[in-house]
Amino acid sequence: MTQLQYAIAGKITPEMEYVAQSEGLDPRIIMEKVKEGKVVIPANKIHLSKNLKKLVGIGEGLKTKVNANLGTSFDYVNIEEEKEKLKVAVKYGADTVMDLSTGGNLREIRKALMEICEVPIGSVPVYEAEFDIVKKKNSIFDLEHEDFLEAVETHAKDGVDFMTIHAGITLEGIRFMKEQGRTTWIVSRGGGLLAAWMLYHNRENPLYEKFDDILDICRTYDVTISLGDSLRPGSIADSLDRAQVHELLILGELVDRARKACVQVMVEGPGHVPLNEIKTQVQLQKKICKNAPFYILGMLPTDIGAGWDHIVGAIGGAVAGSYGADMLCYITPAEHLGLPTVEHVREGVIAFKIAAHIADISKGIKSEIERDNLMSKARYSLDWESQFKLALDPETARKIYDERATKTKACSMCGPFCPMNLIEKFVNDAKKAREEVREKLTYLLKV
């Protein structure tokens, strides 16, 4: 049975209990939200039986999660580097990871990552269909429906916990895109490959036509489907155009079909979106997809942040999360420029953990608000060890503090002029504090 089937039967699973404990909620709340399709728990039975230890719930009322993308490319195939990226991503707080490899032996890479991956791992089976299976044939255009299904089943058997399935792009959606026109046509790698296949054959999307078969596979292994947004806007100029909205309507129907088949499902979202349209994007998805968990890339509210897109995406992600987005796919400084390094992965995860935390404060998540309150108290009392422990990146915080050393109890920014120090003394002993401060300031002014 899948987590969804157990929830419908009114049974609280160990996985639901784990998520409830990590969220500080009653397990019955998790069960009800899974039953309604508002929360998913990606946990393939194969991975669960081996080394999946850090389960997560994604969806309504839970903390905003962060995903980190890994994987090789045509130019860079280094399994050891990808394994190091995975370790770094998890160390700095990634709740899930995705293997988006497109270079080398894809199955070998995926298995190597899964052997050390204790968090839910996602993948994109269409990459394998296009890049691996095609080796047996002349070109991608020789692939048949069975080849795409074979890739999905292979990933499920390997233990992948959630899969991006680009089943929402249709010939009609492509027509909408062509007739309206776009600044950046299709920026989804999986969506672009499928669109090329569809236009070449003048045939419908094989993942759309075989969606029931995909559901059968995912139900067998309890794989969570992550419905890909092939026609997501790749520039702020294309946000909320006909093509994107048409695909979203299709995704809403696919959500219904997945839930009826007792398969967990979430929906992926944009992408490049102006800041003033982020709220609309989230609300539209939630409405059309009946509150299915929303997993977004970014969002990026400007197109000109090359080299700093992890900051651009974190800004958009925080805003989107505050309006109800449930999981943020991180973006690294290398976005739009090249395959990220290990350090890029670290920077991307930290930026998006900050964004997720900001969103959770806006959502009223008590544990996250309390963390900020504790930091404020530690900061006011100049309790540096507590500040380092509460920081989202303790190592960097301690490094900066140590490198910019101070001769005082405060940091070297304010030193003896630290307002925390000055005001505290006045509150506790006004007369004594006033004399001490006067003496200190007189001396400093003379110096």
N, C-alpha and C positions, 0 to 999 in steps of 0.2 A: 504493500500500500504506500501511497505518497503521503507527504505531510498534510496535503489538502484532504485526502480521503480520511485520514485519521481525525482531522478536525471536524469534518462533516459528521463522522460517527460519534463525535463528542469525546474522543480520547486524547488526553494530553500526553504527548510523546516526550522522551528524554531531551530531544532537541528543542522542543517548545519550552521545557523547564529551564534549559541552559540559557536560552534567549531571554526568558523572563527574569532570571537572576541577573544577567548582565545589564538589563535595562531597568532593574528595580521595580518590576511590575508583577502582578499576579499572573501565574501561568494560564488561568482561564481567560484573561484578556488576550493573551497571545493566541490561544486556541481560537477564540471567536474572530479575531482579525485575520487569521489564516483561513478560516472557514469562509469569510466574506471576500477573500481575495485581496484584502487591503495590506496584507503582510506576506512576504515569502521568506522561506528559510532554505537557501540553496545548499543542498546536501545530497549529492549523488550516493546511492547505496554502496557503490564500490569504494569511493573515496572515504566514506564514513566508516567502512569496515577496516580501513588501513590507517591513515594518519591525519584525517580531518579532525582537528581538536578544537579550533577556535571558531565556533559557529556564530553566525550573525543573522539577525532578523532585519529585513529591509521593508520599510513601509510606514504607514500612518501611525503617529504617536510614538515612534521610536527615534532614537538618536540618528542624526544624519550620517550616513556611511560614506567612506571614501574608497574608490577602486583605483588601483595602479596598473597601467598597461605595461606589459613586458613583451619581449619577442625579437627575433632576428629579422633581418631584411635581406634584400637581394645583394646589397653591398657588404653587409656585416653579419657573419655567421660565427658566433662564439658562444657556445653553450655555457661555458664556465662564467662568462660575463653576465649572461642572463640569469644564472643561478645566484650570482652575487647581487644583481638588481632585485631579485625576489627577496633575498634575505634583508637587504636594506629597506625595501618597501615595507615589509612586515615589522621590522624593528622600529620604524618611525611612525607606525600607526595605520598602515593600509588595512582595511577590513576585508577586502577581497583583492584578487589580482586577476588579470586576463593575459593569456598567452596569445599574442597576435602575430606569431612568427609567419614569415612568408619566404624565408630563405633557408636552405639546407634540408635535412630530413625532418619534416615537421612532426612526425609521430615520435621520433627519437627525442627531439627537443621537448615535446610536451611531456613525455614520460619522465625525462630527467627532472623537469620542474616539479612534476607531481610527486616524485619520490621525497622531496624535501618541503613540500607545501602543506602547512598545517591550517591554512585558511581556505575558504571557498575559492575555487579557480574557474574562470570562464574561458571560452574560446569562440572562434568563428569558423564553423565547419566548412563554409563556402570557400575559405582560403585553401583548405586541403583538397577540396574538389577541383579547384582551379589550378593550384600549384603542384599538387602531388599526384593526383589521379591522372592529370593531363599528361604526365610523363609516359603513360601507357598508350596515349593516343596522339594524334597529330597536332591538335590545337584545342583550345578551350571550347570552340564551337562544336567539337565532336562529342562533348559530354551529353549524357542523357539523364533523365529524371532519376534513374536508379543510382547513378554516380553521386548525385547530391545526397540521396538518402543513405548511401553507403558511408559517406563522410560523417553524417550526423550520428549514425550508429557506432562508428569507430570511436568518435569522441565520447559518446555515452559509455561505451565499454571500457574506455580508458579511465573513467571516473570523473570526467568534467562535471562540475556542479551546476553551471549555468551556461547557456549558449546563446549567442546573438544569431537570431534567425531573421534574415531579410525577406520576410514573406509579404510585406506590405507594399512593395513597389510593383505596380502593374502597368500594362500597356497604356491604360487610360491615364494613369498618373504621369507617365512619360509624355503623353500627349498634352496634358495640362502644362507641364513644364516647357515643352517646345512652343506652345501657342502663346504663353505669357512671356516667355523669355526670362533669362536669368543672368546675373553677373557672374556667378560661379555655378555651373550646371550641376554636376553630381560630384560631391567631395567624399562620399562614403566609398571606401575601397571595395567592400563586399557588394554594395549596391551598384557600383559602377561596373563590376565584373558581370553581375546578373543582367544589368541593363544592356550591356554589349551583346550578351548571349540572346536576350529577348529580341533585340532589334535585328540581329543577324538572321534569326529563324522566323521572325514575326510570329512568335509564340508567347504564351503567357508565362509568367514567372513559375518555374518548376517548384519552388518552395511554397508558393501560394497554392498551386494545383495539388501538391502532395502534402498539404498541411496536416490532414488527418493521419497520414502515415508517420509524420514527424511526431505528432502527439502520442501515438502508440509507443514509439521508441522512448520518448521522454517520460511517459508514465511508467514504463517498465523499470527504469533506473532512477526515477524521481529526479529528473533533470529539470531545473527551472528554465523556462524559455524567456529570453530577453529579446523582445521584438525590436529589431533594428529599424532605424529611421534612415533609409537609403536616400531620401530626398530632403534631408535636413538642410537648412541654409548654411552655406559655406561662407557667406558674407552677410553683414547686417542689412544690406540692401535687399536680400532675398527672404528675410524673416517674414513668416506668416503669409507666404504667397500661396497660390492655388495648389501647386504641386505638394508642398509640405502638408497643407490642411487635408488634401485629398488622401494622402497616405495615412494620416492620423485617423481618418474615418475608417479606413480599412483595418488599421491596427485595433481600433475599438471593437470591430466585429471579431477579430482573431482572439482578443481577450475573452470574449464571451464563449467562443468555441473551446478555448483552452480550459476555462473554468468548468464547462460542462463535461469535459473529458477528464476532470480531476487532475489537471496538470498545472503546477504553479507557474505564474506568468507575471512579468513586469514589462514596462515599456520604456524604450530609450528615446531621448530627446536631444534637441540641438544644444550646442552648435553656436553659431554667430547670431546674436540677438541684441538689438539696442536695449539699453538699460530700462527705458520706459515701456518696453514690450515684454519684459521678463515675466511680470505678474500675469499677463494675458496668456503667455505660453503655458505656464504651469496650470492655470485654472482651466484652460481649454483642454489640455491633456487629461486632467483629473476628471473633468465632466464627461468627455467623450469615451474615456476608457474606464469609467465607473470606479474611480479611485484605485486603480491598479498602481502599484509602486512605480514611481517615476525616477528613472536613472538617466542623468544628463551628462553631456560632455561640456564641461565649463559651467555656465554659459560664458561666451566671450562678447562683451559689450562694445568692443572696438576691433578693427581689423589691422591696426598698425602697431601692435605690441611685439613684433618679432624680436626674439631674444628675451622677452619679459612676459610671454604669454601665460606663464604660471601665475603671475600677479593679475593679469587681465582676467583670466579664468576664475581665479579665487574671488575676485570682486563680484563677478556675475554669479558664481556659485553660491556665495553667501546670500545674495539677494534672492536667488531662485530657491535656495533652501528655506529661507524665511517664509516664502509663500507656499511651501509644501513639497518641494522636490525631496526625494528620499535618499538618493545616493548620487554622489558627485564623482564623475570619472576625472581623475587628475589630469592636468596638463603640465608639461615640463618646459623649461626654457628653450628646449630644442624643437618645440612644436612648430610645424610649417618649415623647419630648416633642415632637420636630419634626425637620425636615430639617436635617442638620448643615451648619455653615459650613466654610470652608476651615480655620480654626483648629481646629475640632472634629475634622476629618479628621487633622490633624497630631497632635493629642493622642491620638487613638485608635490611630493606627499606632504611635506610640512606646510606648504602654502595652502593646500586643500584641507588639511586637518584644522587649520586656523579658520578657513571659510566654513567648514562644517560646524565647528564650535560656535562661531558667531550666529549661524543659522539656528542652532539648538537653543541658544539664549533667547532668540526671538520667538522660538516655538514654546518656550516656557519649560524646557527640560530641567527639572530641579537639580539633578546632580551636576549639570554643567554650570548652572547659575551659582551653585554653592562653591564650585571650584574657583570661580572668579572672586567670590566673596573672601575665600581663604587667601587668595593671592593678594587682595587689597589689604587684608589685615597683616600679612607677612611683610608687605612692602612698607606699610606705615610703621611697623615696629623694627624695620631694617633687619628682618630675619632672612638673611641671604640663602641659607641652606633650604629653607622652606620654599623660597621663591624659585630656586633652581628645580626643586622637585615638582612644583606645580606648573612650571613652564611646559609648553608643548614641545619645545626643543631644549631640554636641560643642558646638553653639551655646548651648544652655541652660546647660551646665556652665561654659563660659567666661564667659557673661554673669553668672552668680551669683558666680563667683570675682572678677570685675572689679568688680562693684557693691559687694560687701562686702569692700573692699580691706583689705590687711594691711600692717603695718610690718615684718613678719618674713618669713622664708623659708617658714614654714608658712601655713595658711589663718587667717582671722580668728576662727575658732571657738575654737581653742586658743592661737594665737599662740606666745609663748615657752614655753608649757607643753606644746607638742606632744610627745606620747610618742614619735613617730617620731624627732624631733630628740634628745630627752633620752637615750633608751636607746641610740641609735646612738653617741652620744658616749661613753657608758660602755663600750660594747663595744670601741670603737677605742682609747680612751685613758682608762681609768677615773679615774686621779688628776687629769689635766688637766680632764677633763669635770666631775668632781665639784666642783672649785674654781670653774669657770666657772658651773656651775649654781647654786652657793651664792651667788656674787656677784650673779648675775642675779635670783635669788629674793629676796635681801636688799634689793636696790634696789627691786624691784617692791612688796615688802611696805611699805617706807617710803613709797613714792609712794601 
